[in-house]
């Protein structure tokens, strides 16, 4: 499996460093995509109804759950990043910590999969899932992750979304409190 992971990595990363414009595009997708997801969630929050706010709270909680689980995985399983194995071309500096699963990509898939569970946000979620794939593969292209790190991030996003979705009614009090606080703050500022 490890050999396949490396071969897949090299098949994507082999193009890094060949064209500066393409490199910058992939670096943007790899580094900025999670921030674009955050901006989107915040923007939607101020433009949506209460039901959709609940979905956004669930998506945010899902991303927290996914990242926490990733941190726990990193404590028990260490997988070196490609550049730690002198493999491929690395376009951005990165801390030499465990690569499995990708936190950036987990975050994006958590948001996408969480919103995919609701009819009202399904179209948006499908678009976000495409951007999560692009962001994840961009992290392979720039040399900081292996493809299996991205696949695991996708699975983590799905698992976290299903977990939070399953307990959403038990969290209704927290959701209500967050919406109430937001409404009061918005009323005071507006």
ABEGO torsion letter per residue (X at the ends): XAAAAAAAAAAAAAABGABAAAAAAAAAAAAAAAAAAAAAAAAAAAABBAAAAAAAAAAAAAAAAAAAAAAAAAAABBBBBAAAAGBEBBABBBBBBBAOBBAAAAAAAAAAAAAAABAAAAAAAAAAAAAAAAAAAAAAAAGABBAAAAAAAAAAAAAAAAAAAAAAAAAAAAAAAAAAAAAAAAAAAX
